[in-house]
Amino acid sequence: MCTHWLIFCLVQIDNWNTFNVFQVGTLSKGSPLETVTLALFARHDLLDKLKIPHDRLRHFVRDIERAYNNNPYHNNIHAADVTQTLGCFLANDQFAQKLTDLEIASMIFATCVHDVGHPGVSNDFLINTKNETALVYNDVSVNENMHLATAFKILRRPGNDLMEHLSPEQYRFFRRTVIQIVLATDMAGHSELLQAPPLLLLSPLPVSDILPKQAAYLLTAFNANLKLLGPDLEAWGADQRNLALRMCVHCADIANPAKPLILALQWTERGDAEKKRGIPVSPLCDRDKVEVPKSQLAFLTYVVKPTFEALKGLAPITAGNALDNIDIAMRHWEQQVVPV
């Protein structure tokens, strides 16, 4: 019976509003990342097009999923959610048709591994506690660099190299693209953004002045390219296309508040789970330090909404679905704000 329901769920894998990653996690017996990643590789016929051995893909993704820690948020369910969200971008607006097979494979690979081995704490926490990982990566995108190193080490294990048939030039492109995409998921400055959400909600500053530096760069550069080159990716040069790939995965990584409210609310409850386990609580979700409704509104207003508004120029159907849900979520949190 579970198999039939899982197949039914996977039929919805391209649907922004009906796919339920939590349900897939249950039906797959704790393997949502393997389930979603294999489905997307098959959906885009990448095994045949790139000569990827199915057993190597399965072995690799299983090892990656095992390497995800049992965190309240940065876990295999989040990775599966981000990967499926990317699948929605690829499926709509003829987006996949504008990309090469290797670009699609690189994006799916990157979403699959983007948080592997996450310790459940932020880069700032690792840096401030002089953690060994921060020392190794010189305080620069500490977690993101670790995720990448972990992923490529797992790829080198016997029986795991799904990209063994790529030419040296193709492999260099693949590795470089994955590295750039995952590094772009570093929300540097994110915690500073969320420390004073009531003030931010009244701020007259442009969004680009409030966003974390990494996200602000992506948003500004993407908007500039879109205005200059138009929405047809085939007219974009290699560097500009790479920026579009990074922007899409960045959107997928912050998309859980843009999903249907019943799913989005499940992610906001992670603060209670983190506190119960005695690990640092996500800035958005610590009820003792911030008013969760106000912090959620700040995140939606200054990070999530402007990012999807920018992406609407390239992926109007998917971004439109997200923006509809964002408006619903904002009304929900506005109703929860305690009057002063």
N, C-alpha and C positions, 0 to 999 in steps of 0.2 A: 504493500500500500504506500509506504514512504517513497518508493521509487517512482510510482505513478504521480504522486503529488510533486516530487522534485522535478520531474519532467515538465509538469504543468507550470511550475514556477519558472523554469528556464525558458519556456516559450515566451515569457514576459521580459526576457533579459534586455531587450532594447527599449523597454517602456519606462520612462522616468517616474511615473506615478503609481504603477501597479507592482513593480518588482519589490519584494520584501526580503532584504538580505538576512534579517534575523530568522525568518522562517527557513530560508535556505541553509543557514547554519545549523538549525535543528534537524532538518530533513536529511542533510548530508552527513549527519553524525559528527559534527565538529570540523568539517572540511569545506567551508564555504569558499575559501580562496582557490583551492584546487578545482572545485566545481565551476566557478565563474571563469577562471583563467583558461581552463581547457575549452570551455564552451565558446569563449571569444576567439581563441586561436582557430577553432573549427569553423565558427561563424564566418570568419574572413578567409577561410581556405589557406591559412598560412603554412600548414604542415606540408601540403603539396607544393605550394608556390616557392617556399624557401627550403624545401627538402629537410624539414625538421622531423626527426624520428619521434613517433608518439611516445615510446617508452622513455626516452630521454626527457621529453617535456614533462611527463607525469612524475618521473623521479625527481627532477629539479624542483617542480612546484611543491611536491610533498615535503622535500627537505626545507624549502623556504617557509612553508606553513608551520612546520615543526619549530623553526627558529624564531617565530613570533612569540613573544612573551605573553602571558595571560594578564595583560593590563586591562583596566576598565575601558580605555579608549583606543590606544595605539596597539591594536591587536589584529588577529587574522580576519575578524569580521569587518573592521574598518578598512583593511586592505582590500577585501572582497567588494566592499561598498564603493570604494574609489575606482576599482577596476571596472565594475559594472557601470558606474556613472560615465566613465570614459567610453564604454560600449554604446551608451546612448548618444554621445556626441558623434561617434563613428557611424551610427546607423541612420541618423537623420541629416537633412539638409545636403544630401549627397557628399557628406564630409569625407567618408572613406575613399570615395572615388577621386578626391583631389590629392590623395596621399599615395606614396609608394608603399609596396608591401613591407619593405624594411622599416619605414617610418611607423607604420601601424604596429608591427611586431615590437619595435623599440618602445613605443608608448605603453603597450599592454605589459611588457616586461617591467618597465619602470614603475607602473602603478602597483604591480604585484609585489615588488620588492621595496617599495619606497619607505616603509617603516620597519623593515625586518630587524629583529633584535632590539627594538626600542626599549630602553630601560624604564619607561614610564615617567621620566622626569625631563624637564626642558634643557636646552643647551645652556641657558643662563645658570641653572642649578648645577650642572656638571662643571661649568667654568668656575663658579663661585666656591664650590667645594673642592676645587683642585683635583677633580676626578682624573684617573689615568687616561680615559678616553679623550678628555679635553687636552691633556698634555700631548697625546699622540697627534691630534689634529690642530694643535696650536690655536685653540679657542675659535676656530673658524668652522661654522656649520658642522658642529661636532657630531650630532646624531646623524645628520644626512651623509656625511663622509663615512661614518661607521656603517650605515645601512648599505652603502655602495660596496664598501670593502667586503662586508659579509656576503652580499649577493654574489659578487664575482668569485669569491673563494668557494662558495657552494657550487657555482657553475663549473669550477675546475675539478670537482670531485669526479671520480671514475663513474661513467654512465650518466652524467648529468649535462654534458655539453651539448645542448640542443642546437647551438649555432655552429657546430663543427663543419658544416658544409659551406659556410660563407667564405668568400675570398678574403685575403688579408685586408683589402681596401673596404670591403663591406663590413668586416668585423670592426675595423677602426671607426667607421661611421656609426655602427650600432653602439659600441661602447661609449663613444663621445656623446652621442645623443642621449643615452640613458643617464650618463653622469650629469649632463646639463639639466635634464628634466628633474632628476631627484634633488639636485642642489637648489633648484628653484622652488622646492616645497618648503624651504627654510623660511619660517615666518619671523625673521629677526625683528625684534622690537614689538612683537605682538603683545607681550605682557605689559609693556609700557602703555600701549594703546588702551588696554582694558583697566588700568588702575584708576582712572577717573571718568568713568562713563557718563555720569550726570553732566559734567562740564562739556564733554565731547558732543553730547546730544544737542547742546546749545551753541556749538562752535561755528563761527562764520567762515572758518578756513576752508579752502578747497580740499576735496577728498585726497588729492595727491600729496597734500601737506600733512595729512593725518595718518595715512596708511603706513605700515611698516616699510622700511626702506626697500627690501627685496620686492614686496608686492607693489609698491609705488613705482619702482622701475619697470616691472613687467607691464603694469597697467598703462603707464605713460608711453613706453616704447611701442606697445601693441596698438594703442589708439593712434599713434603717429603713423605706423605702417599701414593701418587700415585706411586712414584718411588719404595717405599718399598713393597706395597701391590698389586699393579697392578690396572687395571680399573674395576675389578669385585667387586662391592660393597658388595656382599655376603661374601667376604673374609675380609671385614673390621669389626673391633670391634665396639661396641656401640658408644664410644667417637669419633672414626674416621668417622663413618657414620654421626654422628651429624655435624661434621666439613664439610662434603660434602653437607649436607642440607643447612648449613649456606652459603657456598660458592655459591651454586646455586641461592639462593635468593639474595645474594649480587650482583651477576652478573645480575640478573633480575632488580635490583634496579638501576643499572647504565647503563642499556642496551639501553636507547633511542637514544644515538648517533650511536648505532650499528644496528638500524633499517634502512629501505630504506630512502635515503636522503630527499625525499619529506616530510616524517614524522619527521625525526630527526630535520630538520630545524625549524619546528613549536615549538619545545621545546626551541631552542636557543633564540627565540623571547621573552621569558618571562621577560628578563631584562627590556625591554621597558615598559611592562605592570606593573612591580613592581615599576618602577620609576614614572609612571603616577599615581599610587595609593599612593605614598609617603612612601613606606616601603623599608627596606634595600634591595639593589639589589644583586642578586646572583653574587659571585665573577667572574664566567665565563662570565657573560652577561652584565656587566656594561661598556657601550661604552665610558664613560667619564674617566674610570680608567684603563682599559686594552684594548689592541687590541684584539677584540673578535676572529679573526681567529687564532692568536697565542695562546690564552688561550684555545681554543677548541683543537688545535693541541697538547698542553701539556696534556690536560685531556685524549685525545685519546691515546697518545704515552705512558704515564706513569701510567695510571690507567686502562682505558678500554681495550686496546689491550692486555697487559700482562695478565690481568685477564681472558679474553676469550681464550688466548693461553694456559693457564694452564688448563682451563676447557675442552679444546679439547680432552685431554686424557681420559676424562670420558664421554663426550657427543660430539663426533666428528661431527655429522650432524648439530646439532643446533649451536655449536660454529663455525663451518665452515661457516654457513650462516651469522653469526654475523661478522666474520672476513672479509668476502668479502665486506660487507657494510662498515666496518671500513676503509678498504683500499680506497673505493670510497670517503668516508667522508674526509679522510686525504688529498686526492688529491684536493678535493673541497676547503678545508681551505688553503692548500698551495698556490693555485691560488689566494686566497683573501689577502694573506699577502702583505703588502705594503713594497716595497724594501727600504732599508735604504740608 
